[in-house]
Structures are given as structure tokens and as C-alpha cells.
Amino acid sequence: MIRRFKEIVKSDFAGTVIDIETIGSFHDEYSDSRRYKDHQLVILGLINRNNIEIFCAEGKPSVAELIDQTREILGQLERPFYAFNSEFERGVLFYNLDMKISFDGELQWGRESKAKACKQLSIPNYDDPFFDRGIYCMDAWGKGKFDSAIAHNRACLLKERDILLKRGFRKPEELRFVGI
């Protein structure tokens, strides 16, 4: 089953900010898409000029359903696409969807954390139960605490929107895709 959260939020930008939550581990021995090959998509979050939408798989049996829905949803979204760390989104989506999704804007400058960017730009926490610590979201999702995981993703989307509006974006760095 997929839990869907939708909230009307008016924002002044064109396109869609995408933020995903995953379970799995990084392969830091790689500097290409293989770094993300063991991450499994569990939450797809989107924010555009009109609303926030979050799609959360309720347990591992629902992940395949979320992946199918994600393929359909991505084809309907308004471009340009933005992400805080688009390499992560591109790598995870490549291995989960078997698709190369291009992003137009990177919100992260260098290797800064989202928490650091939010502090520098005076962006609020937006009731993030994990204060920008995605590892805690992964743990909560694994324990069936889907409301907390959704609250974290919602906060991430609002923070990323604010980063986009306050300082803009840069061109994403290239990511070399290595086949499955």
C-alpha cells in the first residue's frame, strides 16, 4: 500500500523539487552511479508552485508499487527538476527505475549539508523530527513509523524550496551511469 500525503503550498518558482528517501547503504568505493546501487526507494516527495505531494511505501512489500507509480509520476511533472543533491536522486532512480532522469538544478553548493545551508540562509526546521538526519528517517521507515518519515520528507521539500528561492541553483555535475 502507498500512503499519499498532499498539501497545498503556494511557491514562486517554475518546475519541481524532488526529494527521495531510501533504505540501503552507500558504496563509497565507487565515484559513479554504483555508489547508489543498494539504495531502495521508499518515499518520493515533490514540491511545485502549487503543492507538496509525498508517496510513501508502507513496508517492503509496497516498494514495487511505489516504483511503478514513480515511473508514471515522473513523466507528468513540470520541468525543470531540482534536488538538493541531484547525484543521489539520479543514482537511486537509475537503479530503482532503470531510467536516467536528468536534473536541471542542483541546490547543494559543494559538499555542504542541508543543515548548514539552512542555517546560513535562516531557513526554519519545518517540524523535521530528524533535524536533517536522513539516517534517522531510514530507521523510522524500517520500524513502520511512516508518519515521521513523511514529516521528514515534507520538511526537506520545504527547506529545498526555500534554498531554491533564496539563492538559486547551479548546474548539476555529471554522473557516470554504470549498468545494472
N, C-alpha and C positions, 0 to 999 in steps of 0.2 A: 504494500500500500504506500502511496505517496501522499505525504502531508503537504498541503499547499497553503501558503501564507500570502496575503495580498493586502497592501496598504496604499492609500492614495497619498502621494507626496509630490508636491509641485517643485520642480527644479528647472533652472535656466541653463540647459545645455542640450545639444543635439547628440543623439546616439544612445549607447547603452554601456553602463559599467557592469562588468561581470565579475563575480567573486564566487569561488567554489570552496567547499570544504571536502576533505578527503580523509580516508584512513589508509595507513600504509607507511612505508619507510622510504627514505631517500637513498639513492646510490651515488654517494659523493665521489666515487672513483671515476665517474663519467662527467664530461663537460658538455654533453648533448642531451637529447630528449630521453635517453635511457636513464637519466637521473630520476625520472618520474615514473618509470615503468611499473613499479609495485604500489602506486597510489591508486586507490579506488574511489571514484566519485560517489559522494553520499549526499551532498547538498549543492544545488545550483541556485545562486542568487543573482538577481538582476535589478538594476535601478535605471530608470529613464526619466524623461521630463515629467511624466505623469504619475508613476507609482513604483513601488517595490514589489517584486514577486520572488518568492522563495519556494523551492521544490525540495522536499526532504524525504529520502528513502527511510522508511520506518523498519530498519533492520536489514541484514544482508540479503534476505530473500527478495527484497524490493529494489535492490540496486540495478538489476537488469531492466526493470520497468523505468527507473529514473534515466538510465542511459538511453533507452528508446525515446522517452519524452524529450530528453536534452537534444537529441538529433533533430527532432521536429521543431523544437522551440528556437534553436539557434538559427534555423533557416528563415524565421519570421521576424527576427529582431532588427531594429533600426540601427544602422551604422552611423558613425564609426563606433568600434568596440574599444573599450578602455579596461585596464586592470591595473591594480597596484603593482603586481609582479607578473607581467604577462607571460614570462617564460614558464612559470609554474602552471598557469591555466593552459597554455598551449601544449605543454608536455603531457599533462594529465589528460586533457581532452584527446590528444593524439592516441594515447594508449587505450583509453576507455571507449572512444567512439570510432577509432580507426579513421580519423579525419584530421587534416591540417586546418586549423582555424587561425586566420590571421587577425591580429590586433593592430589597431591604428595608433593607439596611445598608451604609453607607459607612465604610470603615476609615481612610481618609485624613482628617486634620484640616487644613482649609485646603488649601494647595498644597504641603505638606511632601513630601519624598521618602521613599520606603520606607526608604532607608538611614538617614535622620535619625530616623524613628520607631523603627527597630530599635535604634539607638544609645541613644536616650532611654529605651527600655524594656529595655535589656540583653538583646536577642534575638540569638542566635548567627547566623552566616552560613549554617549548614546546608550547607556544601560547595558554595555557589554559585560556579561557576567565573568568573562575571562580576561578582560583588560588587554586585548590584542595578543593573547597567547593561544594560538591555534592548536597547539598540542592538547590544551585542556578541552577544546571543543571536540577533538578527535576522541578523547577519553569519554566525554559526556555522551557523545553519539553512541559509542560502543556499549555504554551502560543503559541505553534506551532513554536517555534524558534529552529527547528531541526538542522540547520547548527551549531548553538552554542553548542547544546547538543552533536553533533558528534565531534566537535572540542575538547570539554572537554574529551570525551571518548578517542579520539586519543592521547591527551596529557597524560592521565592516563596510557594508554598502553605503551607509550614510557618511561614514568617515571618508571613504574613497570619493564620493560625490563632492564633499567639501574640499578635499585636496585638489580635485579637478577644477573646481570653481575658484579656489584661492590662488593656485599657482600654475594651473595648466598641466600640460603633459609633454613628454618627449617621445621621439620615435623609438619603438622597441628595438632592442638588439636582436640580431639574427639568432635563430635557434636551429641547429642542425638536427634534422629528424632522422633517426635510425630505425629501420623497420622492425616490426614486431616479430 
